[in-house]
């Protein structure tokens, strides 16, 4: 098996994007795409030339076959994806929003991915990777996926691998806001890099100032906190440096979904390539801004040449 630069895990779904604006129940034509925060990151990293792998379960159905086909086309390693004949692959419907965040309706309860537990974890697959990227979504999907996440995090930390954590909050998947905050933070403080959006950081820590949000995690052992500030760029802080990196100017926001995952792609790839911290965050901002200018969750993610050309633009 090939050596992996980054491994991640979670649930992927078939995504149906409305062909025109309006209430979802009135839309007759949809475009099919692939959705999943962790698959977004795996795809983005692969396009930059890094070897990425994704672990999960999919159903033995058309959606599952579609997900496997798409990831294989993107050169994402899927050797740790299991086909489950008992449960289906989830899917979602996404509004074509005129502005702002689109409405998304999920059909994922009882999906194959929700039954991926600690017993499905393969040490050999994960030990082959330099870095683990995880989000807060598997922590919310089910007790099975939370157990898998705990196993993966503990194992990679034991091996001395670096771990990035994007809270990627999904309040509707949690039984209460308090449970969400407690569990997300239990995992976040064990990561090396924590990547919340500003509103997520405020909710998780109770602080509103990015510096205070970052200090909350740094004081608990995290090495680096990068806070996504939207149009204001991103704030980063470690034990030795901090700063703000301006955002790229975007004339028209088409769809905001996938921007945070794109940011993670840029940051993680930069850190793995030993770029100065400021430059790694700059790369994250670049891919995040490209993401919001396209309809699909990962359609706007660039290859390496496209990224380098884009980053030459004035911001």
N, C-alpha and C positions, 0 to 999 in steps of 0.2 A: 504493500500500500504506500501511496505517496506520503511524504511528510507534509503536515499541514501547518500553515502559518497561524490560522485562526479556526477554532471550532465554536459552533453555537448550537442552540437547540430551541425547540418551541413548536408552535402550531402554525401550519400554513393552510390557507383556504383558497378556494376559487373565488375570484372577485368579479362581480358584474357591475360595470359602471354605466349609469344611465346615459342614453344617447343624446338627451336634451334636458334642460332644466325643468323642474316641476316636481310635484309630490311623487314619491316612488311608486305608489299604487296606480298612478296614471301613465307610467312609462311603458311603452311597448317594445322598445329596442334597447338592448344592452350590449356592451363590449366585454368580453371575458379577459381577465388578467389574473395575475398571481398576487396574493396578499399574505402578509406575515412579517412582523417587525424583524424577526431573526433571519428570515430568508432574504429580506431586503438587504441586510448587512452582508450576508454571505455573497449575494449577487454583486453588490457594490465593490467588495474587496476583490472578488474574482476578476471583475472588469479592469481593475488596476494592476492585475498580474500577480496577485497574491493567491496562495492555495487556501481555499476555504472549505470547510465541511459543515454540514447541518445534520443534526440528529433529530428523529421524530418518528411518528407513526402516521400512516395515511390509510384510508379505506381501500378495499379492492373494488374500486368503482371508477367511473370516468373522471371525476375530479382528482382522485388520487393519482391516476395515470397521467393526467395533465400536469400536476405539480411535479412529478418525477421527470417528465419530459422537459419541462421548462428549466428546471434546475440543471439537468444534464446539458442542455443547450448552453447554459451559462457557465459550464465547467465547474459547478459546485459539487463537491464530493458527497454522495448520498449513500455510502456504504453502511451507515448507521440509521437508515430509514427502513422501518419494517412495514410490511403490508399486512393489515389486520382485516380479516374476512368477516369479523363479527360486527364491526362498527363502521359508520360512514365517515367520509371526509367532510369537514365543515365548509360552508360558503357564506358569502356576504353580498349585500346589495349596497351600492354607493351612489348617492345623489350627485348630479352634476351641478355644483353650486355656482351661482353667479359671483359670489364673493365669500371669503371666509372659509370656515371649516364645513365640509359637506356632511350631510346626515348619512350615517352608516347603520344598516340593520344586519345583525349577525344571526346566523343559523349554525350554531356550533355545539349546542348542548348534547352530550353523549357521543361526541366525535371520537374517532380512533385516537387522535393525538391526546385527548384528555385521559386516556388509559395508559399512557406511557409512564411507568413507575420506576422505582430504584432497581427493581429486578431486571429492567431492560437496559441498564447502564453497562457499557462495555469499556472497561479500563483501557484496553489496548488502543481503542480508537481515540480516546481523549488524550492519552499520554503521548500520542504522536504529534500533538499540536503545541505550538509555542505560546498561544494565548487563548483564553476563553472569553467570549463575549456573551453576556446574558442580559435579559430584561426582566421586569417585574411581572410580565404577562403569565408565564408558566406558574408563578406563585399563586395566581388567582384562579386559574382554570379549574384545578381539582387538587385533591390531596395527593393523587398519584404524581402529577406533574411537579408539585411542590417538593415531593420526596426525591424525584429525579434531580431537580435543581439543587437540592441540598447535597446530594451525593456528588454531583458534578463539581460544585463549588469547593466542597471539602477536599475532594481528590486532587483537583488542580492546584489548590493552595498547598497541599502536602508535597506536591512535586515541585513547588517553587515557581509555577507558571504565573504570569500576570493575568489579572481578571478585570474586565471592564463591566460596569453595571449601569444600564439605562432604566430608570424607574418605569417609564412607559405606562403610566397609571391608567387603569381601566376600572373606574369606580363601580360600574354596573356589574362587574364580575365578582365583587366582594360583598360579603354579608353586611359589613358596616365600614364606615370611613375609618374608625379607630383601628379595626383589625388590619385594614390596608396599610395604614401608617406604621403600625408596629411591625408587621411582617416584612414590608418593604425595607424598613430601616435595619432589621435584623440581618438581612442579606447585604444591604448596601455597605454597611460598616466593615464587612469582611472583604470587600473588593479593593483593588488598587486604585482604580479610576471610577469615579461616579459622575454621571452625565445627566443631571436633571434639567428640565426646562424651568424657567423662573417661577412659574405658577406651581409647578410640582415641588420645587424646593421650598417655597413658602408654606405649602400644605404639610410637607413632611417634617419641617424643622420648626415652624412657627415664626421664623424670621422673614423679613422682607428685603433686607439688604443683601445683595449677592455675596459680599465678603463674609457676612455673618452666616449665611447658609453654607458657604464653603468651610468655614471654621468649625461648624457643627460636625461635619464629617472628618475633617482633618484631625480634630481633637480626639476622635475615636479610632484613629489608626489608618484612615484612608490616605493614600499618597498624593492624589491629585483630584481636584474637583473642577469640572468645567460646566458652567451654567449657560444654557442657551437663552439669549435675550431677544430673539426675534429680530426685528428691524434694527435693534441696537447692537447686534453682533453677539459676542460671547465673552464671558468673564472667566478667567482661569486663576487658580491659586493652588500652590503646593507649599511645602515647608520652606522653600527657598526663593520662590518668585510668584508674582501675580501680575495680572494686566487685563486689559480689554482689547479684543480684536474686532475692528469694525466689520459690519456686514457688507455684503455686495449689494449694490443697488439693483432692485428688480422692478422693471416697469409694469409688469402684469403678473399677479399671482393667479395661477390657474387652479392649483390644488395643493393644499398644505400637507396632506397625508404623505408620509415617507420622508419628510424633511429632516426630522430628528434622527432617523436611521441613516440618512445620507451624511449627516454631520458626524455620526459615529464612525462611518466608513472612513471619512477623511482624517479624523483624529487618530483612530486606531492605526491606520496605515502609516501615518506620519510618525507615531510613537515607535512602531515596529521598525521603521527605517531610521530611527535615531535622529529625527529632525529636531531642531530646537523647539521648545514647547510652543512658542508664539507661532512658528510656522505650521506646526501640526494643527493648531486651532484654526489658523487661516485656511488650511486645506479643508477642514470641517465646514467652515462657513461657505466655502466655495461650492462644495457638493450639496450642502443644504439649500443654497440659493438656486442651484440648477434643478433640484427636485421640485421646488414649488412652481416651476415654470412648465411642468408637464402634467398630463392627466393621470397616468398610472402611478402606482405607489413607488416604482423604481425606474420608470421609463427614462427619467432625466439623468440617471447616474452615468457619469462619463467613463470612457477608457482613459488610460494614462496620458495619451497624447492630447485628447480633448481637454482633460483637466489642466495640463500644463499651459495650454493655449488660453484657456479661460482665466486662469489666475494671473495672466499678464495684463488683464483689464484694469483700468483705474477703478478704485472703489471710493 
